[in-house]
Amino acid sequence: MSFLDHVLQPPSYGWKDTKGELIKPTRREILREFFKRLNVFKDRKNWLPFFSWLQLSIRFRVSGWFRN
């Protein structure tokens, strides 16, 4: 197994279909997966991505205040 197999968490819709072809997820599936992984009440492992996105959103919001 490669390093990425241990690091990446597989999406709920899977990587490939029954024919073995790569799945192209819809926007709705991508957004559902994104917010599912930010749910800090469901799993303790979700705290790190939650605070990472929170920190980014605060930095971009604050930097927008000082723009002329």
PyMOL Python script that loads the backbone (N, CA, C, O; Angstrom):
from pymol import cmd

cmd.read_pdbstr("""\
ATOM      1  N   MET A   1       0.834  -1.183   0.000  1.00  0.00           N
ATOM      2  CA  MET A   1       0.000   0.000   0.000  1.00  0.00           C
ATOM      3  C   MET A   1       0.875   1.242   0.000  1.00  0.00           C
ATOM      4  O   MET A   1       1.907   1.306   0.669  1.00  0.00           O
ATOM      5  N   SER A   2       0.439   2.207  -0.758  1.00  0.00           N
ATOM      6  CA  SER A   2       1.199   3.445  -0.835  1.00  0.00           C
ATOM      7  C   SER A   2       0.867   4.356   0.351  1.00  0.00           C
ATOM      8  O   SER A   2      -0.071   4.115   1.112  1.00  0.00           O
ATOM      9  N   PHE A   3       1.662   5.391   0.471  1.00  0.00           N
ATOM     10  CA  PHE A   3       1.475   6.356   1.549  1.00  0.00           C
ATOM     11  C   PHE A   3       0.105   7.024   1.456  1.00  0.00           C
ATOM     12  O   PHE A   3      -0.553   7.233   2.476  1.00  0.00           O
ATOM     13  N   LEU A   4      -0.330   7.361   0.236  1.00  0.00           N
ATOM     14  CA  LEU A   4      -1.611   8.045   0.068  1.00  0.00           C
ATOM     15  C   LEU A   4      -2.797   7.167   0.449  1.00  0.00           C
ATOM     16  O   LEU A   4      -3.841   7.679   0.853  1.00  0.00           O
ATOM     17  N   ASP A   5      -2.649   5.855   0.326  1.00  0.00           N
ATOM     18  CA  ASP A   5      -3.732   4.966   0.741  1.00  0.00           C
ATOM     19  C   ASP A   5      -3.978   5.065   2.242  1.00  0.00           C
ATOM     20  O   ASP A   5      -5.104   4.871   2.700  1.00  0.00           O
ATOM     21  N   HIS A   6      -2.947   5.360   2.999  1.00  0.00           N
ATOM     22  CA  HIS A   6      -3.090   5.498   4.445  1.00  0.00           C
ATOM     23  C   HIS A   6      -3.535   6.903   4.837  1.00  0.00           C
ATOM     24  O   HIS A   6      -4.216   7.078   5.847  1.00  0.00           O
ATOM     25  N   VAL A   7      -3.157   7.900   4.050  1.00  0.00           N
ATOM     26  CA  VAL A   7      -3.440   9.291   4.402  1.00  0.00           C
ATOM     27  C   VAL A   7      -4.823   9.729   3.935  1.00  0.00           C
ATOM     28  O   VAL A   7      -5.564  10.362   4.687  1.00  0.00           O
ATOM     29  N   LEU A   8      -5.169   9.395   2.701  1.00  0.00           N
ATOM     30  CA  LEU A   8      -6.441   9.843   2.150  1.00  0.00           C
ATOM     31  C   LEU A   8      -7.597   8.995   2.660  1.00  0.00           C
ATOM     32  O   LEU A   8      -7.534   7.765   2.665  1.00  0.00           O
ATOM     33  N   GLN A   9      -8.635   9.666   3.081  1.00  0.00           N
ATOM     34  CA  GLN A   9      -9.845   8.977   3.506  1.00  0.00           C
ATOM     35  C   GLN A   9     -10.735   8.824   2.275  1.00  0.00           C
ATOM     36  O   GLN A   9     -11.030   9.822   1.617  1.00  0.00           O
ATOM     37  N   PRO A  10     -11.171   7.614   1.941  1.00  0.00           N
ATOM     38  CA  PRO A  10     -11.979   7.449   0.732  1.00  0.00           C
ATOM     39  C   PRO A  10     -13.314   8.175   0.860  1.00  0.00           C
ATOM     40  O   PRO A  10     -13.909   8.183   1.938  1.00  0.00           O
ATOM     41  N   PRO A  11     -13.794   8.785  -0.222  1.00  0.00           N
ATOM     42  CA  PRO A  11     -15.077   9.485  -0.171  1.00  0.00           C
ATOM     43  C   PRO A  11     -16.236   8.501  -0.030  1.00  0.00           C
ATOM     44  O   PRO A  11     -16.099   7.321  -0.354  1.00  0.00           O
ATOM     45  N   SER A  12     -17.361   8.985   0.449  1.00  0.00           N
ATOM     46  CA  SER A  12     -18.513   8.111   0.670  1.00  0.00           C
ATOM     47  C   SER A  12     -19.083   7.575  -0.637  1.00  0.00           C
ATOM     48  O   SER A  12     -19.696   6.507  -0.645  1.00  0.00           O
ATOM     49  N   TYR A  13     -18.896   8.289  -1.737  1.00  0.00           N
ATOM     50  CA  TYR A  13     -19.399   7.814  -3.028  1.00  0.00           C
ATOM     51  C   TYR A  13     -18.431   6.853  -3.698  1.00  0.00           C
ATOM     52  O   TYR A  13     -18.763   6.267  -4.729  1.00  0.00           O
ATOM     53  N   GLY A  14     -17.237   6.678  -3.132  1.00  0.00           N
ATOM     54  CA  GLY A  14     -16.254   5.731  -3.660  1.00  0.00           C
ATOM     55  C   GLY A  14     -15.381   6.341  -4.740  1.00  0.00           C
ATOM     56  O   GLY A  14     -15.636   7.450  -5.210  1.00  0.00           O
ATOM     57  N   TRP A  15     -14.344   5.603  -5.129  1.00  0.00           N
ATOM     58  CA  TRP A  15     -13.422   6.071  -6.163  1.00  0.00           C
ATOM     59  C   TRP A  15     -13.829   5.592  -7.545  1.00  0.00           C
ATOM     60  O   TRP A  15     -13.611   6.287  -8.538  1.00  0.00           O
ATOM     61  N   LYS A  16     -14.428   4.392  -7.613  1.00  0.00           N
ATOM     62  CA  LYS A  16     -14.779   3.842  -8.919  1.00  0.00           C
ATOM     63  C   LYS A  16     -16.097   3.092  -8.843  1.00  0.00           C
ATOM     64  O   LYS A  16     -16.539   2.674  -7.774  1.00  0.00           O
ATOM     65  N   ASP A  17     -16.713   2.933 -10.013  1.00  0.00           N
ATOM     66  CA  ASP A  17     -18.004   2.259 -10.078  1.00  0.00           C
ATOM     67  C   ASP A  17     -17.820   0.748 -10.211  1.00  0.00           C
ATOM     68  O   ASP A  17     -16.710   0.240 -10.054  1.00  0.00           O
ATOM     69  N   THR A  18     -18.910   0.029 -10.501  1.00  0.00           N
ATOM     70  CA  THR A  18     -18.853  -1.433 -10.587  1.00  0.00           C
ATOM     71  C   THR A  18     -18.018  -1.918 -11.765  1.00  0.00           C
ATOM     72  O   THR A  18     -17.505  -3.037 -11.744  1.00  0.00           O
ATOM     73  N   LYS A  19     -17.878  -1.086 -12.790  1.00  0.00           N
ATOM     74  CA  LYS A  19     -17.058  -1.452 -13.948  1.00  0.00           C
ATOM     75  C   LYS A  19     -15.578  -1.174 -13.714  1.00  0.00           C
ATOM     76  O   LYS A  19     -14.737  -1.557 -14.527  1.00  0.00           O
ATOM     77  N   GLY A  20     -15.261  -0.517 -12.619  1.00  0.00           N
ATOM     78  CA  GLY A  20     -13.879  -0.183 -12.312  1.00  0.00           C
ATOM     79  C   GLY A  20     -13.437   1.148 -12.883  1.00  0.00           C
ATOM     80  O   GLY A  20     -12.250   1.472 -12.858  1.00  0.00           O
ATOM     81  N   GLU A  21     -14.383   1.926 -13.400  1.00  0.00           N
ATOM     82  CA  GLU A  21     -14.061   3.240 -13.963  1.00  0.00           C
ATOM     83  C   GLU A  21     -14.140   4.306 -12.873  1.00  0.00           C
ATOM     84  O   GLU A  21     -14.927   4.196 -11.933  1.00  0.00           O
ATOM     85  N   LEU A  22     -13.320   5.327 -13.015  1.00  0.00           N
ATOM     86  CA  LEU A  22     -13.265   6.417 -12.048  1.00  0.00           C
ATOM     87  C   LEU A  22     -14.587   7.175 -12.025  1.00  0.00           C
ATOM     88  O   LEU A  22     -15.147   7.489 -13.075  1.00  0.00           O
ATOM     89  N   ILE A  23     -15.080   7.464 -10.834  1.00  0.00           N
ATOM     90  CA  ILE A  23     -16.340   8.189 -10.677  1.00  0.00           C
ATOM     91  C   ILE A  23     -16.075   9.686 -10.734  1.00  0.00           C
ATOM     92  O   ILE A  23     -15.148  10.185 -10.095  1.00  0.00           O
ATOM     93  N   LYS A  24     -16.888  10.396 -11.496  1.00  0.00           N
ATOM     94  CA  LYS A  24     -16.838  11.858 -11.515  1.00  0.00           C
ATOM     95  C   LYS A  24     -18.017  12.350 -10.674  1.00  0.00           C
ATOM     96  O   LYS A  24     -19.159  12.306 -11.131  1.00  0.00           O
ATOM     97  N   PRO A  25     -17.754  12.820  -9.447  1.00  0.00           N
ATOM     98  CA  PRO A  25     -18.852  13.213  -8.561  1.00  0.00           C
ATOM     99  C   PRO A  25     -19.510  14.511  -9.016  1.00  0.00           C
ATOM    100  O   PRO A  25     -18.889  15.344  -9.675  1.00  0.00           O
ATOM    101  N   THR A  26     -20.780  14.663  -8.649  1.00  0.00           N
ATOM    102  CA  THR A  26     -21.508  15.892  -8.942  1.00  0.00           C
ATOM    103  C   THR A  26     -21.116  16.958  -7.919  1.00  0.00           C
ATOM    104  O   THR A  26     -20.462  16.663  -6.919  1.00  0.00           O
ATOM    105  N   ARG A  27     -21.518  18.181  -8.179  1.00  0.00           N
ATOM    106  CA  ARG A  27     -21.231  19.269  -7.224  1.00  0.00           C
ATOM    107  C   ARG A  27     -21.867  18.988  -5.871  1.00  0.00           C
ATOM    108  O   ARG A  27     -21.279  19.243  -4.820  1.00  0.00           O
ATOM    109  N   ARG A  28     -23.074  18.460  -5.924  1.00  0.00           N
ATOM    110  CA  ARG A  28     -23.788  18.162  -4.682  1.00  0.00           C
ATOM    111  C   ARG A  28     -23.034  17.122  -3.854  1.00  0.00           C
ATOM    112  O   ARG A  28     -22.921  17.267  -2.637  1.00  0.00           O
ATOM    113  N   GLU A  29     -22.517  16.077  -4.500  1.00  0.00           N
ATOM    114  CA  GLU A  29     -21.761  15.047  -3.788  1.00  0.00           C
ATOM    115  C   GLU A  29     -20.476  15.613  -3.193  1.00  0.00           C
ATOM    116  O   GLU A  29     -20.094  15.263  -2.076  1.00  0.00           O
ATOM    117  N   ILE A  30     -19.815  16.485  -3.938  1.00  0.00           N
ATOM    118  CA  ILE A  30     -18.576  17.097  -3.441  1.00  0.00           C
ATOM    119  C   ILE A  30     -18.855  17.977  -2.226  1.00  0.00           C
ATOM    120  O   ILE A  30     -18.144  17.898  -1.225  1.00  0.00           O
ATOM    121  N   LEU A  31     -19.886  18.813  -2.311  1.00  0.00           N
ATOM    122  CA  LEU A  31     -20.222  19.686  -1.182  1.00  0.00           C
ATOM    123  C   LEU A  31     -20.695  18.889   0.026  1.00  0.00           C
ATOM    124  O   LEU A  31     -20.358  19.229   1.160  1.00  0.00           O
ATOM    125  N   ARG A  32     -21.470  17.835  -0.203  1.00  0.00           N
ATOM    126  CA  ARG A  32     -21.928  16.988   0.895  1.00  0.00           C
ATOM    127  C   ARG A  32     -20.734  16.348   1.605  1.00  0.00           C
ATOM    128  O   ARG A  32     -20.684  16.297   2.834  1.00  0.00           O
ATOM    129  N   GLU A  33     -19.787  15.867   0.824  1.00  0.00           N
ATOM    130  CA  GLU A  33     -18.588  15.246   1.403  1.00  0.00           C
ATOM    131  C   GLU A  33     -17.756  16.278   2.177  1.00  0.00           C
ATOM    132  O   GLU A  33     -17.241  15.986   3.256  1.00  0.00           O
ATOM    133  N   PHE A  34     -17.633  17.482   1.615  1.00  0.00           N
ATOM    134  CA  PHE A  34     -16.867  18.551   2.263  1.00  0.00           C
ATOM    135  C   PHE A  34     -17.450  18.891   3.631  1.00  0.00           C
ATOM    136  O   PHE A  34     -16.724  18.934   4.624  1.00  0.00           O
ATOM    137  N   PHE A  35     -18.756  19.132   3.685  1.00  0.00           N
ATOM    138  CA  PHE A  35     -19.369  19.527   4.949  1.00  0.00           C
ATOM    139  C   PHE A  35     -19.491  18.355   5.921  1.00  0.00           C
ATOM    140  O   PHE A  35     -19.522  18.558   7.134  1.00  0.00           O
ATOM    141  N   LYS A  36     -19.558  17.136   5.399  1.00  0.00           N
ATOM    142  CA  LYS A  36     -19.579  15.964   6.276  1.00  0.00           C
ATOM    143  C   LYS A  36     -18.256  15.842   7.021  1.00  0.00           C
ATOM    144  O   LYS A  36     -18.222  15.431   8.181  1.00  0.00           O
ATOM    145  N   ARG A  37     -17.176  16.199   6.351  1.00  0.00           N
ATOM    146  CA  ARG A  37     -15.856  16.102   6.986  1.00  0.00           C
ATOM    147  C   ARG A  37     -15.555  17.295   7.885  1.00  0.00           C
ATOM    148  O   ARG A  37     -14.568  17.279   8.620  1.00  0.00           O
ATOM    149  N   LEU A  38     -16.385  18.322   7.837  1.00  0.00           N
ATOM    150  CA  LEU A  38     -16.222  19.456   8.752  1.00  0.00           C
ATOM    151  C   LEU A  38     -17.118  19.337   9.980  1.00  0.00           C
ATOM    152  O   LEU A  38     -17.081  20.199  10.858  1.00  0.00           O
ATOM    153  N   ASN A  39     -17.915  18.289  10.050  1.00  0.00           N
ATOM    154  CA  ASN A  39     -18.813  18.084  11.181  1.00  0.00           C
ATOM    155  C   ASN A  39     -18.000  17.650  12.400  1.00  0.00           C
ATOM    156  O   ASN A  39     -17.639  16.481  12.533  1.00  0.00           O
ATOM    157  N   VAL A  40     -17.719  18.598  13.278  1.00  0.00           N
ATOM    158  CA  VAL A  40     -16.851  18.332  14.426  1.00  0.00           C
ATOM    159  C   VAL A  40     -17.561  17.539  15.516  1.00  0.00           C
ATOM    160  O   VAL A  40     -16.902  16.975  16.390  1.00  0.00           O
ATOM    161  N   PHE A  41     -18.872  17.486  15.485  1.00  0.00           N
ATOM    162  CA  PHE A  41     -19.607  16.760  16.512  1.00  0.00           C
ATOM    163  C   PHE A  41     -19.708  15.272  16.201  1.00  0.00           C
ATOM    164  O   PHE A  41     -19.948  14.465  17.098  1.00  0.00           O
ATOM    165  N   LYS A  42     -19.526  14.910  14.945  1.00  0.00           N
ATOM    166  CA  LYS A  42     -19.633  13.509  14.549  1.00  0.00           C
ATOM    167  C   LYS A  42     -18.350  12.728  14.825  1.00  0.00           C
ATOM    168  O   LYS A  42     -18.398  11.579  15.264  1.00  0.00           O
ATOM    169  N   ASP A  43     -17.209  13.354  14.568  1.00  0.00           N
ATOM    170  CA  ASP A  43     -15.940  12.640  14.692  1.00  0.00           C
ATOM    171  C   ASP A  43     -14.859  13.604  15.167  1.00  0.00           C
ATOM    172  O   ASP A  43     -14.778  14.736  14.688  1.00  0.00           O
ATOM    173  N   ARG A  44     -14.043  13.166  16.092  1.00  0.00           N
ATOM    174  CA  ARG A  44     -12.977  14.019  16.621  1.00  0.00           C
ATOM    175  C   ARG A  44     -11.917  14.329  15.575  1.00  0.00           C
ATOM    176  O   ARG A  44     -11.234  15.348  15.670  1.00  0.00           O
ATOM    177  N   LYS A  45     -11.770  13.456  14.574  1.00  0.00           N
ATOM    178  CA  LYS A  45     -10.764  13.684  13.538  1.00  0.00           C
ATOM    179  C   LYS A  45     -11.104  14.895  12.675  1.00  0.00           C
ATOM    180  O   LYS A  45     -10.247  15.382  11.938  1.00  0.00           O
ATOM    181  N   ASN A  46     -12.327  15.384  12.751  1.00  0.00           N
ATOM    182  CA  ASN A  46     -12.744  16.505  11.913  1.00  0.00           C
ATOM    183  C   ASN A  46     -12.371  17.866  12.494  1.00  0.00           C
ATOM    184  O   ASN A  46     -12.615  18.890  11.855  1.00  0.00           O
ATOM    185  N   TRP A  47     -11.794  17.901  13.674  1.00  0.00           N
ATOM    186  CA  TRP A  47     -11.420  19.182  14.267  1.00  0.00           C
ATOM    187  C   TRP A  47     -10.310  19.874  13.484  1.00  0.00           C
ATOM    188  O   TRP A  47     -10.351  21.091  13.305  1.00  0.00           O
ATOM    189  N   LEU A  48      -9.331  19.128  13.023  1.00  0.00           N
ATOM    190  CA  LEU A  48      -8.207  19.727  12.303  1.00  0.00           C
ATOM    191  C   LEU A  48      -8.653  20.419  11.015  1.00  0.00           C
ATOM    192  O   LEU A  48      -8.305  21.585  10.826  1.00  0.00           O
ATOM    193  N   PRO A  49      -9.401  19.773  10.120  1.00  0.00           N
ATOM    194  CA  PRO A  49      -9.843  20.498   8.923  1.00  0.00           C
ATOM    195  C   PRO A  49     -10.785  21.653   9.249  1.00  0.00           C
ATOM    196  O   PRO A  49     -10.767  22.676   8.565  1.00  0.00           O
ATOM    197  N   PHE A  50     -11.613  21.499  10.292  1.00  0.00           N
ATOM    198  CA  PHE A  50     -12.521  22.576  10.668  1.00  0.00           C
ATOM    199  C   PHE A  50     -11.752  23.829  11.056  1.00  0.00           C
ATOM    200  O   PHE A  50     -12.058  24.922  10.581  1.00  0.00           O
ATOM    201  N   PHE A  51     -10.750  23.673  11.921  1.00  0.00           N
ATOM    202  CA  PHE A  51      -9.984  24.839  12.351  1.00  0.00           C
ATOM    203  C   PHE A  51      -9.093  25.379  11.240  1.00  0.00           C
ATOM    204  O   PHE A  51      -8.810  26.577  11.213  1.00  0.00           O
ATOM    205  N   SER A  52      -8.650  24.538  10.336  1.00  0.00           N
ATOM    206  CA  SER A  52      -7.866  25.013   9.192  1.00  0.00           C
ATOM    207  C   SER A  52      -8.715  25.915   8.307  1.00  0.00           C
ATOM    208  O   SER A  52      -8.276  26.996   7.915  1.00  0.00           O
ATOM    209  N   TRP A  53      -9.937  25.472   7.988  1.00  0.00           N
ATOM    210  CA  TRP A  53     -10.823  26.297   7.163  1.00  0.00           C
ATOM    211  C   TRP A  53     -11.271  27.548   7.908  1.00  0.00           C
ATOM    212  O   TRP A  53     -11.407  28.612   7.304  1.00  0.00           O
ATOM    213  N   LEU A  54     -11.498  27.434   9.198  1.00  0.00           N
ATOM    214  CA  LEU A  54     -11.880  28.600   9.995  1.00  0.00           C
ATOM    215  C   LEU A  54     -10.766  29.637   9.996  1.00  0.00           C
ATOM    216  O   LEU A  54     -11.023  30.830   9.839  1.00  0.00           O
ATOM    217  N   GLN A  55      -9.540  29.187  10.172  1.00  0.00           N
ATOM    218  CA  GLN A  55      -8.394  30.093  10.176  1.00  0.00           C
ATOM    219  C   GLN A  55      -8.232  30.778   8.817  1.00  0.00           C
ATOM    220  O   GLN A  55      -7.963  31.977   8.756  1.00  0.00           O
ATOM    221  N   LEU A  56      -8.394  30.029   7.740  1.00  0.00           N
ATOM    222  CA  LEU A  56      -8.305  30.630   6.405  1.00  0.00           C
ATOM    223  C   LEU A  56      -9.401  31.658   6.181  1.00  0.00           C
ATOM    224  O   LEU A  56      -9.144  32.737   5.648  1.00  0.00           O
ATOM    225  N   SER A  57     -10.619  31.328   6.586  1.00  0.00           N
ATOM    226  CA  SER A  57     -11.719  32.267   6.365  1.00  0.00           C
ATOM    227  C   SER A  57     -11.525  33.543   7.176  1.00  0.00           C
ATOM    228  O   SER A  57     -11.858  34.629   6.702  1.00  0.00           O
ATOM    229  N   ILE A  58     -10.995  33.431   8.386  1.00  0.00           N
ATOM    230  CA  ILE A  58     -10.736  34.620   9.203  1.00  0.00           C
ATOM    231  C   ILE A  58      -9.642  35.470   8.568  1.00  0.00           C
ATOM    232  O   ILE A  58      -9.761  36.694   8.517  1.00  0.00           O
ATOM    233  N   ARG A  59      -8.586  34.837   8.088  1.00  0.00           N
ATOM    234  CA  ARG A  59      -7.495  35.599   7.470  1.00  0.00           C
ATOM    235  C   ARG A  59      -7.957  36.331   6.219  1.00  0.00           C
ATOM    236  O   ARG A  59      -7.596  37.490   6.011  1.00  0.00           O
ATOM    237  N   PHE A  60      -8.748  35.673   5.389  1.00  0.00           N
ATOM    238  CA  PHE A  60      -9.226  36.342   4.179  1.00  0.00           C
ATOM    239  C   PHE A  60     -10.217  37.446   4.517  1.00  0.00           C
ATOM    240  O   PHE A  60     -10.249  38.473   3.839  1.00  0.00           O
ATOM    241  N   ARG A  61     -11.020  37.254   5.548  1.00  0.00           N
ATOM    242  CA  ARG A  61     -11.979  38.275   5.959  1.00  0.00           C
ATOM    243  C   ARG A  61     -11.237  39.493   6.497  1.00  0.00           C
ATOM    244  O   ARG A  61     -11.570  40.624   6.143  1.00  0.00           O
ATOM    245  N   VAL A  62     -10.244  39.278   7.342  1.00  0.00           N
ATOM    246  CA  VAL A  62      -9.482  40.379   7.942  1.00  0.00           C
ATOM    247  C   VAL A  62      -8.669  41.097   6.880  1.00  0.00           C
ATOM    248  O   VAL A  62      -8.589  42.326   6.900  1.00  0.00           O
ATOM    249  N   SER A  63      -8.061  40.365   5.949  1.00  0.00           N
ATOM    250  CA  SER A  63      -7.263  41.022   4.914  1.00  0.00           C
ATOM    251  C   SER A  63      -8.150  41.860   3.992  1.00  0.00           C
ATOM    252  O   SER A  63      -7.678  42.836   3.408  1.00  0.00           O
ATOM    253  N   GLY A  64      -9.421  41.496   3.856  1.00  0.00           N
ATOM    254  CA  GLY A  64     -10.350  42.282   3.049  1.00  0.00           C
ATOM    255  C   GLY A  64     -10.700  43.612   3.691  1.00  0.00           C
ATOM    256  O   GLY A  64     -11.050  44.561   2.989  1.00  0.00           O
ATOM    257  N   TRP A  65     -10.613  43.701   5.017  1.00  0.00           N
ATOM    258  CA  TRP A  65     -10.928  44.943   5.714  1.00  0.00           C
ATOM    259  C   TRP A  65      -9.892  46.022   5.448  1.00  0.00           C
ATOM    260  O   TRP A  65     -10.224  47.208   5.457  1.00  0.00           O
ATOM    261  N   PHE A  66      -8.637  45.635   5.212  1.00  0.00           N
ATOM    262  CA  PHE A  66      -7.561  46.601   5.050  1.00  0.00           C
ATOM    263  C   PHE A  66      -7.278  46.932   3.594  1.00  0.00           C
ATOM    264  O   PHE A  66      -6.333  47.662   3.297  1.00  0.00           O
ATOM    265  N   ARG A  67      -8.070  46.414   2.703  1.00  0.00           N
ATOM    266  CA  ARG A  67      -7.874  46.675   1.280  1.00  0.00           C
ATOM    267  C   ARG A  67      -8.434  48.057   0.935  1.00  0.00           C
ATOM    268  O   ARG A  67      -9.519  48.422   1.388  1.00  0.00           O
ATOM    269  N   ASN A  68      -7.697  48.814   0.141  1.00  0.00           N
ATOM    270  CA  ASN A  68      -8.145  50.168  -0.246  1.00  0.00           C
ATOM    271  C   ASN A  68      -9.032  50.129  -1.448  1.00  0.00           C
ATOM    272  O   ASN A  68      -9.496  51.172  -1.907  1.00  0.00           O
TER     273      ASN A  68
END
""", "prot")
cmd.dss("prot")
cmd.show_as("cartoon", "prot")
cmd.util.cbc("prot")
cmd.orient("prot")
